[in-house]
C-alpha cells in the first residue's frame, strides 16, 4: 500500500490510497472520523447568565466550538494519572466574563494556555443586550468522535473507488460515450488523432453510462483496489496529523488482535 497526495491546503486534502483492501480503506476512513482524539468543551460552570438563552443551550453551543489540540501534551482522562478526576495533564479551562450590549464570540474566551484556544475567533455564541451579563467557566478535555460528534477532527471524510477504464481497438470513435458521460471523463478533442481517450479517471463515478451507449462494446471499466479520499479538516489538528494518528491507532488495534489470537492458539 502507498499514499499519493493529489492536492492539499490548510483544511482540505485529496489523496489516493493504492493497493489496499476495501476493508482497510473503510477502517482508515472510520478511524479518522471516530478514533483520533481532539479537544472539546465537556462541561461548563455557569456563575451568571442573564441572557435570553438557557444554560443548556449555551453549553451545547460552546461544546461544538473546535479547539486547537496538542496530543503530545494532554492525555485521555481514562489514561491519565489523575484517574479521570481532572488535572492540567488531561483538561484545560476557558473563562468568559462579558456584559452587553455585544455579540459574544468564541474569541472572547480566555484560555489557561495561549496555544490551546478556539480554532476560530468569530463563532457567535449569544447576543447580550444592555444590562445582560454572562460569566462562565468551560472545561475542555480530549475525546473521540465515537463518543460524541464534537470530538471529530474532520467534517468530511469519504472515499471512492478509482476505476480502470480501457478503450478497446474496435472503438469506431462515434463519440456517443463522450456525450453520455455526465462528468467529462472521456474526451476526443485532446487526442492527436481524434480518438477517444480517458481524460480524468479520478472524476469517474462508475455510473456506466458510457458502457450502456457503446454499440461496439469498446469500453471496459473495472474496479481496482485504489481509492480516492477527500478529507476536510475542522482545524483542531493538521489533516496529515489526523491521517498519521489514525494509521497508528489501526496498527495498535491490529497488534492487539494478533496478541489475542496467539493467546487463543
Residue pairs with C-beta under 8 A, 6 or more apart in sequence:
1 17
1 18
1 19
1 20
1 24
2 17
2 18
2 19
3 15
3 16
3 17
3 18
3 243
4 15
4 16
4 18
5 13
5 14
5 15
6 14
6 15
6 16
6 202
6 228
7 13
7 14
8 14
8 15
8 239
10 233
11 232
11 233
11 234
11 235
11 239
12 230
12 231
12 232
12 233
12 239
13 229
13 230
13 231
13 233
13 239
13 240
13 243
14 228
14 229
14 230
14 231
15 228
15 229
15 231
16 162
16 202
16 226
16 227
16 228
16 229
17 25
17 28
17 159
17 226
17 227
17 229
18 225
18 226
19 225
19 226
20 28
20 225
20 226
20 227
21 225
22 161
22 225
22 227
24 250
25 159
25 227
25 229
26 159
27 250
28 229
28 246
28 247
28 250
29 157
29 158
29 159
29 229
31 246
31 247
31 249
31 250
32 153
32 154
32 157
32 231
32 242
32 243
32 246
33 145
33 152
33 154
33 157
34 144
34 145
34 146
34 152
35 144
35 145
35 146
35 246
35 249
36 144
36 145
36 153
36 237
36 242
36 245
36 246
36 249
37 69
37 71
37 76
37 142
37 143
37 144
37 151
38 66
38 67
38 69
38 142
38 143
38 151
38 152
38 153
38 236
38 237
39 67
39 68
39 69
39 74
39 92
39 116
39 140
39 141
39 142
39 236
40 63
40 64
40 65
40 66
40 67
40 140
40 141
40 143
40 148
40 150
40 151
41 59
41 62
41 63
41 65
41 67
41 94
41 138
41 139
41 140
41 150
42 63
42 91
42 139
42 140
42 141
42 143
43 59
43 138
43 139
44 55
44 58
44 59
44 62
44 136
44 137
44 138
44 139
45 136
45 137
45 138
45 139
46 55
46 58
46 135
46 136
47 135
47 136
47 137
48 133
48 134
48 135
49 55
49 58
49 133
49 134
49 135
49 136
50 131
50 132
50 133
50 134
51 58
51 100
51 126
51 127
51 128
51 132
51 134
52 126
52 132
53 61
53 126
58 125
58 126
58 134
58 136
61 125
61 126
62 125
62 136
62 138
63 150
64 150
65 106
65 118
65 119
65 120
65 123
65 125
66 118
66 119
66 120
66 234
66 235
66 236
67 116
67 117
67 118
67 119
67 140
67 236
68 115
68 116
68 117
68 118
68 119
68 235
68 236
69 116
69 142
69 153
69 236
69 237
70 115
70 116
71 142
71 237
71 241
71 245
73 89
74 89
74 90
74 91
74 92
74 141
74 142
75 81
75 89
75 90
75 142
76 90
76 142
76 143
77 84
77 86
77 90
77 91
77 141
77 142
78 84
80 87
80 89
80 90
81 87
81 89
82 89
82 90
84 90
86 139
86 141
88 112
90 141
90 142
91 139
91 140
91 141
92 111
92 112
92 113
92 116
92 139
92 140
92 141
93 111
93 112
93 137
93 138
93 139
93 140
94 109
94 110
94 111
94 112
94 117
94 137
94 138
94 139
94 140
95 109
95 110
95 136
95 137
95 138
96 104
96 108
96 109
96 110
96 134
96 135
96 136
96 137
96 138
97 134
97 135
97 136
98 104
98 108
98 128
98 133
98 134
99 128
99 132
99 133
99 134
100 127
100 128
100 129
100 130
100 131
100 132
100 133
101 128
101 129
101 130
101 132
102 127
102 128
103 124
103 126
103 127
103 128
104 124
104 125
104 126
104 127
104 128
104 134
105 121
105 122
105 123
105 124
105 125
106 118
106 120
106 121
106 122
106 123
106 125
107 118
107 120
107 121
107 122
108 125
109 117
109 118
109 138
111 117
116 140
119 234
119 235
119 236
120 235
126 134
128 134
142 151
143 150
143 151
144 151
145 151
145 152
145 153
152 234
153 233
153 234
153 236
153 237
153 242
154 231
154 232
154 233
154 234
154 239
154 242
155 232
155 233
155 234
156 230
156 231
156 232
157 229
157 230
157 231
157 232
158 229
158 230
159 227
159 228
159 229
159 230
160 205
160 206
160 227
160 228
161 206
161 223
161 224
161 226
161 227
161 228
162 201
162 202
162 204
162 224
162 226
162 227
162 228
163 201
163 204
163 206
163 221
163 222
163 223
163 224
164 201
164 221
164 222
164 223
164 224
165 185
165 186
165 198
165 201
165 204
165 219
165 220
165 221
166 219
166 220
166 221
166 222
167 195
167 196
167 197
167 198
167 218
167 219
168 216
168 217
168 218
168 219
168 220
169 218
170 216
170 217
170 218
171 195
171 196
171 216
171 218
171 219
172 216
172 218
173 188
173 194
173 195
173 196
174 215
174 216
175 188
175 196
176 213
176 214
176 215
177 186
177 196
177 209
177 210
177 211
177 213
177 214
177 219
178 186
178 187
178 188
178 196
178 210
179 213
180 209
180 210
180 212
180 213
181 209
181 210
182 205
182 207
182 209
183 200
183 203
183 204
183 205
183 207
184 199
184 200
184 203
185 198
185 199
185 200
185 201
185 203
185 204
185 210
186 196
186 197
186 198
186 199
186 210
187 196
187 197
187 199
188 194
188 195
188 196
188 197
190 197
190 199
191 197
202 228
204 221
206 221
206 223
208 221
210 219
210 221
211 217
211 219
211 221
231 239
231 242
231 243
233 239
233 242
237 245
